[in-house]
Amino acid sequence: MNEKVGTEPKFNEALAYPKAVRVGQSVWMGGTTAAGPDGAVGGDDVIAQTTEVIRRIDIALRQVGSRLDEIVRIRVYVTDIGRWPEIVTVLRQFFPHRPAATLVEVSRLLSPSLLVEMEADAVVRG
């Protein structure tokens, strides 16, 4: 079984990649941000951006038959590592099962208004 899904077709077409790829019971999520048509959703609010990123990941996972609680690994890229406590607070709300996680600082993301980007891997249990 191989499924691909893009939650933001215009953006995905421009970059030529799907948001999620499922092969068998495994799902790999590409980088997901809070980018909106006119910049980042949430402005300079890292909590709002992180919440929006997870909302978009949830949508893509559901489109390939998975759920947030099936995520086994997340990678979080932030432009200011000093904001990690705020980001971890959001992660704990959505991931009480505590998947393996990496949080790293990067010099910048695709747009200067973006503060956080996430990748996720899931294993479908059902």
Z-matrix of the N, CA and C atoms (Angstrom, degrees):
N
C 1 1.449
C 2 1.526 1 108.02
N 3 1.317 2 117.14 1 127.38
C 4 1.460 3 122.06 2 178.43
C 5 1.514 4 108.04 3 -134.98
N 6 1.313 5 116.80 4 113.49
C 7 1.452 6 121.63 5 179.47
C 8 1.517 7 108.87 6 -121.25
N 9 1.316 8 115.66 7 143.90
C 10 1.452 9 121.00 8 174.58
C 11 1.517 10 107.47 9 -127.24
N 12 1.322 11 117.35 10 146.63
C 13 1.454 12 120.57 11 179.35
C 14 1.520 13 109.33 12 -146.05
N 15 1.309 14 115.76 13 143.01
C 16 1.455 15 121.12 14 173.93
C 17 1.507 16 108.98 15 -126.87
N 18 1.318 17 117.54 16 120.36
C 19 1.460 18 120.20 17 -177.94
C 20 1.525 19 112.31 18 -81.85
N 21 1.328 20 116.83 19 -15.59
C 22 1.455 21 121.61 20 179.06
C 23 1.518 22 108.23 21 -132.63
N 24 1.341 23 117.56 22 80.32
C 25 1.472 24 121.60 23 -170.48
C 26 1.522 25 115.74 24 -51.23
N 27 1.322 26 119.10 25 -45.13
C 28 1.466 27 119.84 26 -177.42
C 29 1.524 28 110.85 27 -62.53
N 30 1.325 29 116.77 28 -44.39
C 31 1.461 30 121.16 29 179.35
C 32 1.522 31 109.99 30 -65.01
N 33 1.326 32 116.93 31 -45.66
C 34 1.459 33 120.65 32 -178.49
C 35 1.527 34 111.68 33 -66.27
N 36 1.334 35 117.32 34 -37.43
C 37 1.466 36 120.19 35 177.44
C 38 1.519 37 110.63 36 -62.01
N 39 1.323 38 116.06 37 -42.21
C 40 1.463 39 120.08 38 -178.35
C 41 1.523 40 111.11 39 -63.36
N 42 1.327 41 116.98 40 -36.84
C 43 1.460 42 120.40 41 -178.64
C 44 1.522 43 112.68 42 -97.33
N 45 1.317 44 116.96 43 -5.43
C 46 1.469 45 123.73 44 175.03
C 47 1.528 46 113.96 45 60.53
N 48 1.336 47 116.87 46 42.57
C 49 1.459 48 118.89 47 174.13
C 50 1.526 49 109.71 48 -143.62
N 51 1.325 50 117.12 49 150.67
C 52 1.462 51 120.10 50 176.21
C 53 1.527 52 109.99 51 -83.39
N 54 1.311 53 117.72 52 160.50
C 55 1.457 54 121.69 53 178.27
C 56 1.524 55 111.28 54 -72.57
N 57 1.341 56 116.78 55 -35.91
C 58 1.465 57 120.69 56 -178.91
C 59 1.516 58 109.44 57 -142.99
N 60 1.319 59 115.75 58 147.48
C 61 1.457 60 121.75 59 175.08
C 62 1.524 61 106.57 60 -128.17
N 63 1.326 62 115.71 61 127.50
C 64 1.462 63 120.39 62 176.35
C 65 1.521 64 108.71 63 -114.78
N 66 1.321 65 115.92 64 129.34
C 67 1.457 66 123.08 65 174.27
C 68 1.524 67 105.37 66 -128.83
N 69 1.325 68 116.71 67 114.65
C 70 1.458 69 120.11 68 -175.28
C 71 1.512 70 109.74 69 61.79
N 72 1.326 71 116.10 70 -125.47
C 73 1.468 72 120.82 71 -179.20
C 74 1.528 73 112.14 72 -95.46
N 75 1.325 74 118.04 73 -0.36
C 76 1.465 75 121.67 74 -177.54
C 77 1.524 76 111.39 75 -98.00
N 78 1.339 77 115.29 76 139.29
C 79 1.467 78 121.83 77 178.55
C 80 1.524 79 107.93 78 -128.61
N 81 1.313 80 115.72 79 131.24
C 82 1.462 81 122.33 80 175.61
C 83 1.514 82 108.15 81 -117.76
N 84 1.323 83 115.21 82 127.71
C 85 1.466 84 121.50 83 178.96
C 86 1.523 85 109.24 84 -102.60
N 87 1.318 86 116.14 85 132.62
C 88 1.458 87 120.11 86 173.80
C 89 1.517 88 109.87 87 -76.47
N 90 1.312 89 116.34 88 175.85
C 91 1.462 90 120.97 89 179.62
C 92 1.515 91 111.13 90 -57.14
N 93 1.319 92 115.40 91 131.70
C 94 1.460 93 122.14 92 -178.03
C 95 1.521 94 108.55 93 -126.73
N 96 1.320 95 115.42 94 131.31
C 97 1.464 96 121.30 95 179.49
C 98 1.523 97 109.72 96 -124.58
N 99 1.319 98 114.72 97 -179.65
C 100 1.454 99 121.19 98 177.02
C 101 1.522 100 110.75 99 -98.60
N 102 1.340 101 117.01 100 25.08
C 103 1.467 102 120.60 101 -177.09
C 104 1.523 103 110.91 102 -62.20
N 105 1.300 104 115.22 103 130.68
C 106 1.458 105 121.71 104 174.70
C 107 1.512 106 108.54 105 -114.05
N 108 1.332 107 117.46 106 177.61
C 109 1.463 108 120.71 107 -178.16
C 110 1.527 109 113.45 108 -57.66
N 111 1.337 110 117.31 109 -33.10
C 112 1.469 111 121.42 110 -177.67
C 113 1.522 112 112.47 111 -114.93
N 114 1.322 113 117.81 112 31.11
C 115 1.455 114 120.69 113 -178.65
C 116 1.515 115 110.83 114 121.97
N 117 1.295 116 115.36 115 -159.67
C 118 1.460 117 120.32 116 -175.77
C 119 1.519 118 112.11 117 -83.70
N 120 1.306 119 116.31 118 136.96
C 121 1.457 120 121.79 119 173.19
C 122 1.520 121 106.82 120 -69.23
N 123 1.317 122 116.77 121 127.15
C 124 1.458 123 119.99 122 179.53
C 125 1.514 124 114.50 123 98.77
N 126 1.337 125 117.43 124 -2.95
C 127 1.462 126 119.76 125 179.04
C 128 1.513 127 111.67 126 56.76
N 129 1.335 128 116.51 127 -130.40
C 130 1.463 129 119.23 128 -178.61
C 131 1.531 130 112.43 129 -94.48
N 132 1.322 131 117.34 130 18.31
C 133 1.458 132 123.36 131 178.20
C 134 1.525 133 109.55 132 -89.21
N 135 1.331 134 117.50 133 103.24
C 136 1.460 135 121.49 134 -176.08
C 137 1.530 136 111.64 135 -65.24
N 138 1.319 137 117.90 136 -30.73
C 139 1.469 138 120.77 137 177.12
C 140 1.518 139 110.06 138 -66.48
N 141 1.328 140 117.42 139 -45.44
C 142 1.469 141 121.26 140 178.79
C 143 1.524 142 110.65 141 -63.48
N 144 1.328 143 117.14 142 -42.27
C 145 1.467 144 119.70 143 179.41
C 146 1.526 145 111.25 144 -65.61
N 147 1.320 146 118.08 145 -43.99
C 148 1.461 147 121.09 146 179.98
C 149 1.526 148 110.45 147 -62.95
N 150 1.311 149 116.97 148 -41.67
C 151 1.469 150 121.57 149 178.33
C 152 1.525 151 110.56 150 -62.57
N 153 1.317 152 117.45 151 -42.33
C 154 1.469 153 121.32 152 178.94
C 155 1.527 154 110.92 153 -65.98
N 156 1.312 155 117.42 154 -40.16
C 157 1.470 156 120.70 155 177.70
C 158 1.526 157 109.83 156 -59.26
N 159 1.315 158 117.17 157 -46.76
C 160 1.466 159 120.76 158 -179.17
C 161 1.527 160 110.56 159 -65.72
N 162 1.326 161 117.65 160 -36.59
C 163 1.472 162 120.68 161 176.43
C 164 1.524 163 110.26 162 -60.62
N 165 1.313 164 116.88 163 -42.39
C 166 1.467 165 120.88 164 179.78
C 167 1.529 166 111.64 165 -69.36
N 168 1.315 167 116.82 166 -37.60
C 169 1.466 168 120.37 167 175.60
C 170 1.521 169 109.81 168 -62.34
N 171 1.323 170 116.69 169 -43.17
C 172 1.467 171 121.59 170 179.08
C 173 1.526 172 111.10 171 -58.92
N 174 1.314 173 117.57 172 -44.18
C 175 1.473 174 122.16 173 179.49
C 176 1.528 175 109.81 174 -60.86
N 177 1.329 176 117.24 175 -48.34
C 178 1.466 177 120.93 176 -178.35
C 179 1.528 178 111.13 177 -64.12
N 180 1.327 179 117.08 178 -41.64
C 181 1.465 180 120.24 179 178.71
C 182 1.526 181 110.93 180 -60.46
N 183 1.307 182 116.54 181 -45.02
C 184 1.469 183 120.48 182 -179.54
C 185 1.534 184 111.05 183 -62.03
N 186 1.317 185 116.66 184 -33.88
C 187 1.461 186 120.09 185 -179.96
C 188 1.525 187 112.63 186 -68.42
N 189 1.327 188 117.61 187 -19.73
C 190 1.466 189 120.42 188 176.58
C 191 1.528 190 111.63 189 -111.11
N 192 1.340 191 116.48 190 15.49
C 193 1.462 192 120.81 191 174.34
C 194 1.514 193 115.51 192 82.20
N 195 1.326 194 117.71 193 28.23
C 196 1.455 195 121.58 194 179.38
C 197 1.524 196 109.21 195 -125.48
N 198 1.348 197 114.87 196 -179.72
C 199 1.472 198 121.06 197 -178.94
C 200 1.532 199 109.66 198 -143.61
N 201 1.323 200 115.26 199 164.41
C 202 1.460 201 120.45 200 178.60
C 203 1.528 202 111.98 201 -57.73
N 204 1.329 203 117.88 202 -36.96
C 205 1.466 204 119.25 203 -177.15
C 206 1.524 205 112.92 204 -75.01
N 207 1.330 206 117.09 205 -0.19
C 208 1.460 207 121.33 206 174.98
C 209 1.537 208 111.82 207 -98.93
N 210 1.323 209 116.49 208 -1.18
C 211 1.467 210 120.20 209 177.03
C 212 1.525 211 108.74 210 -67.94
N 213 1.327 212 115.19 211 130.48
C 214 1.465 213 120.50 212 179.88
C 215 1.531 214 112.17 213 -109.94
N 216 1.337 215 116.55 214 -14.99
C 217 1.468 216 120.07 215 179.68
C 218 1.521 217 109.13 216 -154.06
N 219 1.338 218 115.15 217 137.48
C 220 1.462 219 120.78 218 173.48
C 221 1.518 220 108.87 219 -129.95
N 222 1.335 221 113.98 220 148.71
C 223 1.452 222 121.58 221 173.86
C 224 1.531 223 106.24 222 -125.72
N 225 1.312 224 115.21 223 128.29
C 226 1.459 225 120.75 224 -176.67
C 227 1.521 226 108.01 225 -119.90
N 228 1.313 227 115.38 226 125.08
C 229 1.463 228 122.14 227 178.36
C 230 1.526 229 107.31 228 -110.16
N 231 1.321 230 116.90 229 125.40
C 232 1.465 231 121.14 230 -177.76
C 233 1.523 232 109.51 231 -126.68
N 234 1.318 233 115.53 232 150.93
C 235 1.463 234 119.42 233 179.52
C 236 1.528 235 111.99 234 -89.67
N 237 1.334 236 117.08 235 -9.46
C 238 1.468 237 121.54 236 177.15
C 239 1.520 238 108.16 237 -142.57
N 240 1.327 239 117.24 238 100.42
C 241 1.466 240 122.00 239 -176.62
C 242 1.531 241 111.33 240 -61.67
N 243 1.311 242 117.42 241 -20.83
C 244 1.460 243 121.42 242 177.05
C 245 1.525 244 113.41 243 -64.42
N 246 1.324 245 116.61 244 -16.11
C 247 1.475 246 121.12 245 179.53
C 248 1.528 247 112.37 246 -88.93
N 249 1.353 248 117.38 247 5.95
C 250 1.458 249 120.76 248 -175.33
C 251 1.521 250 114.01 249 -56.29
N 252 1.345 251 121.29 250 -36.73
C 253 1.469 252 118.37 251 -179.55
C 254 1.540 253 112.67 252 -61.64
N 255 1.325 254 116.65 253 -37.90
C 256 1.466 255 120.46 254 178.83
C 257 1.529 256 110.83 255 -66.38
N 258 1.315 257 115.82 256 -42.55
C 259 1.465 258 121.22 257 -179.20
C 260 1.527 259 110.28 258 -65.68
N 261 1.322 260 117.24 259 -43.99
C 262 1.466 261 120.92 260 -179.64
C 263 1.530 262 110.45 261 -63.53
N 264 1.310 263 117.92 262 -35.28
C 265 1.468 264 120.99 263 176.65
C 266 1.526 265 110.60 264 -58.64
N 267 1.333 266 116.88 265 -43.71
C 268 1.471 267 120.91 266 178.64
C 269 1.529 268 110.00 267 -68.12
N 270 1.317 269 117.21 268 -44.20
C 271 1.465 270 120.26 269 -179.56
C 272 1.523 271 111.03 270 -58.00
N 273 1.317 272 117.66 271 -41.50
C 274 1.469 273 120.77 272 -179.87
C 275 1.526 274 111.76 273 -63.59
N 276 1.324 275 117.13 274 -33.14
C 277 1.472 276 120.56 275 178.54
C 278 1.521 277 111.31 276 -65.71
N 279 1.316 278 117.03 277 -41.70
C 280 1.462 279 121.23 278 -174.95
C 281 1.529 280 113.64 279 -92.24
N 282 1.324 281 117.21 280 -21.78
C 283 1.463 282 120.94 281 -176.07
C 284 1.527 283 111.88 282 -126.07
N 285 1.340 284 117.30 283 65.64
C 286 1.468 285 118.70 284 179.21
C 287 1.525 286 112.35 285 -65.25
N 288 1.328 287 116.61 286 -18.27
C 289 1.471 288 120.66 287 178.68
C 290 1.524 289 112.39 288 -79.87
N 291 1.313 290 118.43 289 -3.21
C 292 1.452 291 125.44 290 173.95
C 293 1.524 292 114.85 291 52.45
N 294 1.331 293 117.73 292 71.51
C 295 1.472 294 119.21 293 175.21
C 296 1.531 295 110.35 294 -66.43
N 297 1.317 296 115.77 295 162.33
C 298 1.464 297 119.66 296 172.97
C 299 1.527 298 107.48 297 -57.83
N 300 1.324 299 116.77 298 140.73
C 301 1.463 300 118.73 299 -174.10
C 302 1.519 301 111.94 300 -142.61
N 303 1.327 302 113.73 301 148.32
C 304 1.456 303 122.37 302 173.07
C 305 1.519 304 106.86 303 -129.65
N 306 1.330 305 117.33 304 134.45
C 307 1.455 306 121.84 305 177.10
C 308 1.520 307 107.00 306 -129.97
N 309 1.334 308 115.91 307 117.13
C 310 1.463 309 120.10 308 -176.96
C 311 1.526 310 111.20 309 -131.36
N 312 1.310 311 115.14 310 152.07
C 313 1.457 312 120.75 311 176.01
C 314 1.522 313 109.42 312 -90.24
N 315 1.330 314 115.33 313 137.49
C 316 1.458 315 122.22 314 175.24
C 317 1.527 316 108.03 315 -122.61
N 318 1.327 317 116.80 316 157.41
C 319 1.458 318 118.93 317 -176.74
C 320 1.524 319 112.31 318 -70.14
N 321 1.329 320 116.65 319 -32.32
C 322 1.469 321 119.90 320 176.23
C 323 1.513 322 109.58 321 -169.27
N 324 1.327 323 115.30 322 163.37
C 325 1.457 324 122.26 323 175.81
C 326 1.520 325 107.90 324 -111.05
N 327 1.323 326 117.23 325 -173.33
C 328 1.460 327 121.80 326 -173.97
C 329 1.529 328 112.98 327 -54.05
N 330 1.321 329 116.69 328 -38.87
C 331 1.462 330 121.78 329 178.79
C 332 1.525 331 108.65 330 -121.72
N 333 1.325 332 118.18 331 142.51
C 334 1.466 333 120.21 332 -179.90
C 335 1.534 334 113.39 333 -60.47
N 336 1.330 335 118.15 334 -22.68
C 337 1.465 336 120.44 335 -179.07
C 338 1.527 337 113.17 336 -81.27
N 339 1.331 338 116.87 337 -9.37
C 340 1.462 339 120.11 338 -179.78
C 341 1.524 340 110.57 339 -84.25
N 342 1.333 341 115.78 340 133.88
C 343 1.451 342 122.23 341 -177.86
C 344 1.521 343 112.94 342 -108.56
N 345 1.336 344 116.81 343 -22.82
C 346 1.463 345 120.75 344 -174.19
C 347 1.526 346 110.22 345 -146.95
N 348 1.318 347 115.77 346 143.93
C 349 1.463 348 123.13 347 173.75
C 350 1.517 349 106.85 348 -139.46
N 351 1.328 350 115.57 349 142.58
C 352 1.465 351 119.60 350 -177.97
C 353 1.519 352 111.16 351 -131.00
N 354 1.334 353 114.53 352 148.19
C 355 1.469 354 123.58 353 169.00
C 356 1.519 355 105.85 354 -120.98
N 357 1.320 356 117.10 355 152.35
C 358 1.466 357 119.92 356 -179.90
C 359 1.529 358 109.54 357 -146.00
N 360 1.325 359 115.31 358 149.08
C 361 1.456 360 123.04 359 174.11
C 362 1.522 361 106.94 360 -123.37
N 363 1.323 362 116.66 361 138.81
C 364 1.465 363 121.00 362 -179.09
C 365 1.506 364 110.52 363 -133.79
N 366 1.315 365 115.94 364 157.62
C 367 1.454 366 122.87 365 173.69
C 368 1.526 367 106.17 366 -123.82
N 369 1.326 368 116.20 367 118.01
C 370 1.461 369 121.77 368 -178.73
C 371 1.530 370 108.68 369 -73.80
N 372 1.312 371 115.57 370 125.62
C 373 1.464 372 120.36 371 -176.92
C 374 1.518 373 113.18 372 -95.58
N 375 1.326 374 115.98 373 -22.01
C 376 1.469 375 118.84 374 -172.28
C 377 1.481 376 116.19 375 -94.75
